[in-house]
Amino acid sequence: MACVGVFVAYLPVTTVSVSLPAIQRALNASTSQLSWVSDAFVLPMAALILTAGVFGEAHGRKKVYQAGLALSGLGALVALCAPTVQVLWIGQALAGLGSAALLPTTLALISHAVPDPRERGKFIGLWATALSAALALGPVLAGLVLEHAAWRWIYLYVVPASLLAMAFAAKLLTDSRAPGARRLDWPGQITAALTITALVYGIIEGGAGSFTDAKVLVALCVAVVSAVGFVLAELRSTDPMLDLTLFRSPAFTATTLIAMISFLGLIGFFFTLSLYFGLVQRLSTLDAAWRLLIVTAVPLLLGAPVGRLVHRVSPRLLIPGGLLVTTAALLTLTGIDAGTSFASLSWRLALLGLGMAFVITPMTATAVSAVPFRQAGMAAAGNNAFRQVGGALGPAVLGALLSTEAVGALPGHLTDAGLGAQAVGQVTAVAESGGIGAVGAVDLGADTPRMLAALSESFLDGLQLCLLVAAALTLLAAVVGAALLRGPSAPPRTTAGGPAQGRPSEAEATAPARV
């Protein structure tokens, strides 16, 4: 059921990503509005994932699991009926709330059922495989739907999937709670939500307009003040949402930073890559889906084998090594252009998927095993929260970079293509007001093919900048991992009279595993 839950939680991620060009055309959305389609899902997930983890520990993980499935189905239903991009944001936000409930709960279910860190790594590998399966299946389902129907029907299958999972969970799951009483940390929750929302809002609006705008400056100031408030609230709380003493563990600190930095680059990359397929290569959604499937299929195939390696090979080798492979793959992608063939693109995307496979599972397993057993749920929720913060910032940061660079380069490419000053001014005005994606709808008569060629060149300038930034971020994450991670976890000490079924003794349950 943990695997089913994370599958439902992550299914909308790549389904929506590959459908962004179709959504943009149907709803006449600007680039910044399109960024909010992705971030409306990720923001509530990032802001509330820690609260959902605490709520599950205090009131029952099964209840939170069921609530997460219900919200995922409701969000899909709202998005399915959305007449405007603003209503689509609401549906995405509800689905994000559902994912916020499902992600920490599914990992907590595994930690509760499999307390032995060595054995748990195998099951977290299966959990990561289910996550990768959702990412892999999403684009293909979206492509098949969009070949025959409108974009909104990509949300249809989430509704029955959520209902079926709720029915099975009602019979198969037993409720569990963390030992001891947990209370919701409202000061920490409020300041965390303010920090994440204000930061992402400021970056998206700053990229669409100017970072000197009053509303952008106010948002960024609110983010800084709220971040300080969050730290102070957690230090003073008797029952913190995120116990900051977790960061005394170098392994937990490393995996948390790696999760945030690497997902900022990777999720932002997926956002820009989907636009590349639609705006530059003019591919159908299904053709784009087959290309994205290459990236996600490799972690899907390697998830379980890598899970078995977690306690045999040092995470100091696995995680930085995977990040270095990911960095190399992103750098090779800087060589693509409008005419890049499927074969030339596929090996680059497969290399990217290979690097991700050696990061996702070890990162989660190491974060959970690096802290005392009683804090495993909080560690899992914290790691996922920072991962989603990076995922929320990814489309915002790279979308802003892409838009700024592409719009800035467009007049020069239009002039080089032989367009007159009047046409250049007309197209540039459309790009500045509606984003680079709006240029594709401009009709210049006989000059339209040359305009589209200039649009592709401008987009590629922005894409190359985004790829370089994403590569720099994953390289930074690799350096963090090499500096802070240590060797594999020490084997659990058990005796003939030890706890049954691998459950640690009281002393072992409260002692941090060495990583």
C-alpha atoms as one frame of an Amber mdcrd trajectory, in Angstrom:
protein
   0.000   0.000   0.000   2.979   2.327   0.552   4.022   1.748  -3.063   0.462
   2.346  -4.293   0.264   5.577  -2.293   3.498   7.061  -3.630   2.475   6.001
  -7.152  -0.771   7.991  -6.887   1.096  10.920  -5.296   3.664  11.246  -8.095
   1.509  10.323 -11.087   0.489  13.962 -11.835   4.102  15.237 -11.882   5.255
  14.134 -15.345   1.698  13.779 -16.662   1.245  17.527 -16.336   4.829  18.385
 -17.322   4.560  16.759 -20.741   1.125  18.344 -21.273   2.214  21.934 -20.587
   2.384  22.994 -24.259  -1.159  21.696 -24.834  -2.402  23.416 -21.666  -0.729
  26.664 -22.701  -2.388  26.625 -26.123  -5.832  25.696 -24.799  -5.930  28.212
 -21.923  -3.785  30.962 -23.518  -1.493  30.859 -20.483   1.663  32.947 -20.212
   4.992  31.398 -19.204   4.586  32.596 -15.618   1.034  31.223 -15.449   2.366
  27.938 -16.818   5.001  27.867 -14.068   2.198  28.174 -11.532   0.484  25.093
 -13.014   3.469  23.046 -11.859   4.122  24.986  -8.672   0.474  24.975  -7.567
   0.993  21.226  -7.109   4.468  21.308  -5.589   4.004  24.288  -3.229   1.414
  22.764  -0.871   3.309  19.495  -1.010   6.498  21.202   0.119   4.799  23.473
   2.665   2.642  20.843   4.394   4.571  17.600   4.113   6.127  17.973   7.576
   2.763  18.773   9.153   1.212  15.736   7.461   3.978  13.551   8.873   3.405
  14.842  12.408  -0.372  14.539  12.025   0.023  10.908  10.987   2.243  10.143
  13.961  -0.208  11.833  16.353  -3.583  10.758  14.964  -2.870   7.648  12.911
  -0.996   7.051   9.677  -3.879   5.179   8.049  -6.178   8.184   8.473  -3.679
  10.540   6.850  -3.017   8.011   4.086  -6.744   7.810   3.290  -7.103  11.598
   3.427  -4.192  11.952   1.004  -5.835   9.622  -1.494  -9.133  11.497  -1.171
  -7.480  14.887  -1.792  -5.558  13.515  -4.782  -8.790  12.287  -6.343 -10.627
  15.531  -5.573  -7.824  17.637  -7.048  -7.856  15.577 -10.232 -11.631  16.014
 -10.473 -11.392  19.812 -10.128  -8.611  19.979 -12.741 -10.646  17.747 -15.043
 -13.459  20.323 -15.012 -11.267  23.474 -14.996 -12.485  26.145 -17.457  -9.569
  28.523 -16.744  -5.947  28.301 -15.707  -6.862  29.695 -12.279  -9.262  26.812
 -11.585  -6.569  24.425 -12.807  -4.273  25.897 -10.139  -6.882  25.027  -7.500
  -7.111  21.432  -8.699  -3.332  21.127  -8.754  -3.125  22.570  -5.235  -5.626
  20.032  -3.883  -3.682  17.213  -5.518  -0.508  18.661  -3.967  -2.158  18.544
  -0.536  -2.918  14.881  -1.153   0.683  14.184  -2.090   1.857  16.041   1.024
  -0.176  13.584   3.093   0.921  10.500   1.146   4.683  10.960   0.900   5.676
  10.984   4.601   2.934   8.520   5.490   4.046   5.904   2.984   7.644   6.040
   4.216   6.469   5.971   7.836   4.423   2.846   7.076   7.581   1.162   5.795
   9.665   2.320   8.768   7.007   1.021  11.174   6.680  -2.351   9.446  10.429
  -2.850   8.784  12.480  -1.344  11.643  15.734  -3.131  10.679  17.721  -0.534
   8.646  19.320  -3.208   6.429  16.027  -4.861   5.564  14.295  -1.495   5.245
  16.634  -0.442   2.431  15.175  -3.141   0.180  11.626  -1.946   0.779  12.555
   1.699   0.304  14.030   0.532  -3.005  10.617  -0.851  -3.954   9.032   2.426
  -2.804  11.444   4.354  -5.055  10.614   1.967  -7.899   6.909   2.763  -7.506
   7.770   6.481  -7.517   9.795   6.022 -10.712   6.972   3.963 -12.247   4.583
   6.880 -11.742   7.067   9.286 -13.320   7.583   6.880 -16.232   3.930   6.063
 -16.855   2.637   9.640 -16.563   3.971  10.994 -19.887   2.826   7.930 -21.837
  -0.703   8.111 -20.423  -0.818  11.847 -21.141   0.421  11.276 -24.686  -2.180
   8.600 -25.393  -4.955  10.802 -24.018  -3.885  13.901 -25.950  -3.740  11.941
 -29.194  -7.503  11.452 -28.983  -8.939  13.994 -26.507  -8.480  17.394 -24.838
  -5.744  18.017 -22.258  -8.141  17.930 -19.283  -8.731  14.178 -19.664  -5.173
  13.464 -18.483  -6.620  13.799 -14.971  -9.363  11.229 -15.408  -7.460   8.080
 -14.387  -6.297   9.573 -11.067  -9.875   9.571  -9.757 -10.563   5.801 -10.001
  -6.975   5.039  -8.959  -7.479   7.013  -5.731 -10.859   5.418  -5.026  -9.564
   1.873  -5.580  -6.521   2.516  -3.381  -8.793   3.858  -0.609 -10.953   0.745
  -0.794  -7.985  -1.618  -0.544  -6.326   0.428   2.209  -9.503   0.317   4.301
  -9.225  -3.489   4.436  -5.478  -4.105   4.297  -3.926  -1.382   6.463  -3.866
  -1.317  10.238  -3.523   2.076  11.866  -0.324   2.993  13.697   1.045   5.975
  15.576   4.428   7.086  16.807   5.253   6.270  20.446   4.527   9.219  22.735
   2.183  12.138  22.174   2.829  14.455  19.206   1.274  17.868  18.760   0.993
  20.026  15.673   3.578  22.796  15.625   1.499  25.699  14.328   4.192  28.438
  14.570   6.608  26.219  12.645   3.958  25.271  10.085   2.848  28.838   9.428
   6.372  30.223   9.064   7.448  27.303   6.845   4.456  27.751   4.527   5.055
  31.514   4.336   8.734  31.036   3.552   8.194  28.580   0.712   5.205  30.354
  -0.842   6.741  33.834  -0.694  10.068  32.636  -2.101   8.543  30.798  -5.078
   6.080  33.630  -5.754   8.892  36.189  -5.731  11.027  34.170  -8.139   8.197
  33.452 -10.595   6.895  37.021 -10.645  10.410  38.456 -10.733  11.264  36.299
 -13.733   8.048  37.275 -15.526   8.508  40.974 -14.808  11.337  42.536 -12.793
  13.023  41.643  -9.529  12.877  45.328  -8.586   9.049  45.365  -8.575   7.617
  46.258  -5.182   5.540  43.060  -4.901   8.584  40.914  -5.707  10.778  42.670
  -3.144   8.046  42.364  -0.508   7.663  38.648  -1.242  11.397  37.978  -0.959
  11.611  39.972   2.296   8.684  37.974   3.699  10.511  34.771   2.734  13.667
  35.817   4.614  11.801  36.965   7.737   9.642  33.831   7.766  12.698  31.581
   7.385  14.277  33.194  10.446  10.966  32.854  12.272  10.789  29.156  11.387
  14.246  28.466  12.838  13.415  30.359  16.044  10.035  28.616  16.358  11.595
  25.156  15.991  14.376  25.915  18.479  11.854  27.032  21.103   9.182  24.404
  20.482   8.831  21.512  22.933   7.462  19.360  20.092   8.955  20.776  16.864
   7.665  19.901  13.432  11.292  19.476  12.315  13.733  18.791  15.128  16.755
  20.853  14.116  19.032  18.518  16.093  18.600  16.106  13.169  21.082  18.280
  11.312  23.784  17.212  13.793  23.953  14.063  11.685  26.249  14.823   8.721
  24.492  12.144   6.656  21.033  13.635   7.245  22.327  17.142   6.507  24.000
  15.922   3.313  20.996  14.032   1.985  18.675  16.944   2.783  20.861  19.457
   0.944  21.347  17.029  -1.939  17.592  16.468  -2.192  16.864  20.193  -2.377
  19.720  21.166  -4.713  19.417  18.258  -7.128  15.621  18.411  -7.423  15.798
  22.152  -8.038  17.925  21.411 -11.089  16.148  18.245 -12.251  12.493  19.297
 -11.882  13.342  22.634 -13.465  15.037  20.733 -16.283  11.924  18.618 -16.915
   9.851  21.802 -17.082  12.107  23.358 -19.740  12.585  20.073 -21.624   8.819
  19.623 -22.083   8.638  23.127 -23.570  11.588  22.281 -25.858   9.704  19.303
 -27.278   6.587  21.412 -27.874   7.975  24.786 -28.995  11.211  23.833 -30.752
  10.809  20.288 -32.066   7.040  20.652 -32.554   6.444  17.112 -31.307   3.096
  15.660 -30.362   2.558  14.940 -26.690   2.939  11.199 -27.294   6.232  11.629
 -29.149   7.492  13.823 -26.317   6.305  11.210 -23.812   8.437   8.470 -25.378
  11.507  10.664 -24.965  10.737  11.503 -21.335  10.066   7.804 -20.721  13.755
   7.128 -21.354  14.708   9.323 -18.393  12.220   7.780 -15.990  12.407   4.143
 -17.147  16.048   3.704 -16.109  15.434   4.535 -12.397  12.332   2.325 -12.600
  14.375  -0.666 -13.758  17.242  -0.035 -11.339  15.259   1.021  -8.239  15.114
  -2.405  -6.549  18.739  -3.450  -7.368  20.039  -0.109  -6.106  17.962  -0.557
  -2.932  19.891  -3.770  -2.227  23.182  -1.923  -2.715  22.407   0.745  -0.126
  23.942  -1.187   2.797  26.662  -2.881   0.755  28.209   0.114  -0.967  29.024
   3.357   0.807  26.523   6.167   0.123  29.603   8.347  -0.239  30.243   6.462
  -3.480  26.679   5.847  -4.669  25.143   9.304  -4.251  27.997  11.585  -5.426
  28.755   9.107  -8.216  25.156   9.253  -9.437  25.184  13.045  -9.235  28.374
  13.239 -11.292  26.798  11.048 -13.980  23.730  13.321 -13.900  25.956  16.393
 -14.270  27.704  14.854 -17.271  24.354  14.014 -18.878  23.076  17.581 -18.450
  26.251  18.948 -20.042  25.891  16.634 -23.052  22.344  17.964 -23.535  23.709
  21.468 -24.167  24.585  20.203 -27.665  20.991  19.591 -28.765  19.198  21.804
 -31.286  15.939  21.896 -33.221  17.019  19.043 -35.485  18.415  16.660 -32.857
  17.270  13.128 -33.702  15.615  10.678 -31.345  18.713   8.459 -31.368  21.049
  11.343 -30.571  18.807  12.517 -27.744  18.030   9.076 -26.289  21.512   8.157
 -25.058  21.807  11.525 -23.299  18.459  11.027 -21.572  19.338   7.423 -20.648
  22.565   8.669 -19.051  20.536  11.196 -17.061  18.197   8.445 -15.860  21.166
   6.287 -14.853  22.543   9.036 -12.661  19.148   9.627 -11.032  18.768   5.901
 -10.271  21.859   5.983  -8.052  20.640   9.050  -6.154  16.922   8.660  -5.348
  16.892   5.392  -3.379  20.199   5.807  -1.470  19.299   9.408  -0.610  16.023
   8.450   1.073  17.370   5.316   2.775  20.422   7.153   4.112  18.333  10.020
   5.521  16.068   7.592   7.403  18.913   5.395   8.692  21.050   8.333   9.805
  18.818   9.285  12.747  17.389   7.501  15.806  14.692   4.972  14.971  12.032
   7.006  16.802  12.786   9.966  14.495  12.729   7.978  11.238   9.306   9.345
  10.240  10.371  12.942  10.885  13.619  12.360   8.964  11.720  10.937   5.985
   9.251  13.833   6.036  12.053  16.388   6.377  14.011  14.897   3.491  10.894
  14.862   1.309   9.998  18.414   2.347  13.354  19.820   1.257  13.151  17.735
  -1.911   9.786  19.338  -2.725  11.120  22.808  -1.890  13.765  22.199  -4.531
  11.098  20.836  -6.864   8.972  23.961  -6.361  11.916  26.273  -6.951  13.020
  24.356 -10.070  10.312  25.496 -12.527  10.342  28.948 -10.898  14.108  29.499
 -11.147  14.784  27.803 -14.477  11.509  29.069 -15.957  12.555  32.621 -15.076
  16.038  32.085 -16.539  14.596  30.523 -19.686  12.084  33.316 -20.241  14.550
  36.134 -19.544  17.309  34.722 -21.773  14.987  33.694 -24.625  13.054  36.977
 -24.722  16.310  38.932 -24.564  17.825  36.981 -27.463  14.687  37.023 -29.632
  15.101  40.464 -31.322  18.604  39.574 -32.479  17.534  36.234 -33.935  14.527
  37.833 -35.653  16.794  40.434 -37.260  19.279  37.728 -38.321  16.380  35.830
 -39.917  15.695  38.840 -42.174  12.529  40.216 -40.582  11.826  43.931 -40.777
  11.842  46.317 -37.844   8.044  46.418 -37.651   7.748  42.621 -37.497  10.571
  42.421 -34.945   8.824  44.968 -32.731   5.474  43.182 -33.027   6.877  39.758
 -32.121   9.053  41.132 -29.322   6.056  42.916 -27.779   4.100  39.633 -27.769
   7.026  37.823 -26.102   7.427  40.490 -23.432   3.737  40.529 -22.560   2.784
  36.854 -22.947   6.075  34.985 -22.624   8.164  33.161 -25.197   5.468  30.514
 -25.725   2.970  33.102 -26.974   5.175  33.874 -29.996   4.243  30.572 -31.618
   0.683  31.808 -32.159   1.755  34.982 -34.034   0.863  34.969 -37.743   3.250
  36.930 -39.958   2.054  35.406 -43.224   4.992  34.457 -45.455   7.452  35.467
 -42.728   6.006  33.017 -40.176   8.488  30.162 -40.912  11.441  32.520 -40.405
   9.865  33.839 -37.212   9.433  30.283 -35.875  13.055  29.477 -36.708  14.160
  32.574 -34.767  11.871  31.523 -31.907  13.579  28.112 -31.799  17.039  29.674
 -31.716  16.019  32.028 -28.908  14.505  29.182 -26.910  17.683  27.118 -27.359
  19.737  30.004 -25.943  17.555  29.949 -22.841  17.593  26.147 -22.655  21.379
  25.990 -22.762  21.596  28.470 -19.894  19.117  26.350 -17.890  21.114  23.178
 -18.584  24.341  24.815 -17.416  22.648  26.015 -14.221  21.118  22.566 -13.605
  24.506  20.911 -14.169  26.175  23.340 -11.750  23.536  22.550  -9.113  23.950
  18.767  -9.407  27.730  19.169  -9.283  27.345  21.231  -6.100  25.159  18.464
  -4.655  27.870  15.910  -5.499  30.474  17.991  -3.660  28.177  18.225  -0.612
  27.727  14.455  -0.636  31.427  13.732  -0.933  32.177  16.109   1.946  29.491
  15.049   4.432  28.584  11.421   3.737  30.420   8.573   5.424  30.570   4.807
   5.071  27.689   2.324   5.077  25.535   1.783   8.156  26.917  -0.458  10.812
  25.107  -3.797  11.045  22.453  -3.996  13.743  23.560  -5.870  16.831  21.152
  -8.617  17.697  21.367 -11.580  19.982  19.528 -14.852  20.203  17.242 -13.301
  22.737  16.890 -10.056  20.818  13.735  -8.510  19.530  11.513 -10.580  17.296
  11.413 -10.057  13.534  14.329  -7.656  13.496  12.706  -4.992  15.670  15.443
  -3.114  17.561  15.746  -3.208  21.296  14.901  -0.096  23.316  18.531   0.981
  23.353  18.994   0.345  19.654  15.697   2.008  18.788  16.857   5.284  20.295
  20.484   5.109  19.168  21.384   6.735  15.841  22.653   4.408  13.137  26.167
   5.220  12.020  26.307   6.308   8.383
